[in-house]
Structure formats: C-alpha cells, structure tokens
Amino acid sequence: MSNLDNLVQKILDDAKSRASAMLDESNRYKEELINSKAREANEIKKRIIEKAMAEANLLKERAISSAELRARNEKLKAKQKIIDQAFDIAKERLKNLDDNRYISFLTNTIKTLKLSGDEIIVVPEKMREKVKSLGLFSRISEDECVDSGFLIKDKGIILNYTFDSLIDYYREELEIEIAQSLFKEQE
C-alpha cells in the first residue's frame, strides 16, 4: 500500500502545488487589476482636478471681468454726472450773463440773420427795456419772455436762440471737449 500512499501523496502534493500556483497567479492578477484600477482612478482624479481648476480659473476670470466692467461703468457714470453738472453750471452762468455781454451776443447773432423787420423778438424780462433802447426791433414781445437768450417769431416760424437750446444743440460735440479737458490727466 505504500505505492498507493505514495501515489495519493503525489497527487495531493501536485494538487497543492497547482492550487498554490493558481493562488499565486490569482494574487498576481488581483494585484495587477488593483494597480490598473488605481492608475485609472488616479487618471480620472487628475482629469477631474484639472477640469475643476480650469472651471475655477474661468469663473475667477469672469468675476474679475465683471467687476472691472462694473467699475468702468461706475467711473463712466461719475464722469457723465460731472459733465452734466458742467453743462448745468454753464446754463446757469449764461442765464445770469451781464447786460453788456447779453447785448453783444444778441447784436452779433442778429447780424448773421436775414430778417425782414416784421419779426417779434422774445427776450428775458429783465432785458426787455435794454433791447427796446437799441432800436433793432420794431416788435418786442410784451407778454412772453424767455429765461435766457432770445426767440425770434415770424409767421409760425420760431428761431430759438435760448441758451438752454443752444447748449443742448451743441452738447454732443462739446461733451468730447469738456471730457478731454476735465479728465485729461486721469486717462
């Protein structure tokens, strides 16, 4: 029976050897699979982090750009407010123009116009007597007046030379010059 015991022992040893080899191969496969999946996971993690960083940078750039745009808009609003105040000051000063300068403006402007003499002129109330004394117009409105400058009325046509209207008319081209003058050292 010793041969049989030897044979059984040999079969058992072979089976143990094969089982051990299979176990070793299974462990190697398991390790390779774990390492492979770990590398894949690290690659995915790396891509996710890169994507998150790119998105974070994009959001940061957008936030900075938005803040810069808001700051620029606020700066433009402030500049526009200053320009508006400059025009308001100019209008106020023109309303309070002294008599000699007003008469000079009136006579110089009238010289450039082709008038028939039948027109009615509308002037500020405080200037009515002064304009009458010039003798330039035969008809000076007694019931109407303007705040500044003057109007000339003739057969439904009104020539508007009030200072507010003149400033509003020239405002667009004057704004550029005023802005350059006011903000030249800040640009």
Secondary structure, 3 states (H helix, E strand, C coil): CHHHHHHHHHHHHHHHHHHHHHHHHHHHHHHHHHHHHHHHHHHHHHHHHHHHHHHHHHHHHHHHHHHHHHHHHHHHHHHHHHHHHHHHHHHHHHHCCCHHHHHHHHHHHHHCCCCCCCCEEECCHHHHHHHHHHCCCCEECCCCCCCCCCEEEECCEEEECCHHHHHHHHHHHHHHHHHHHHHCCCC
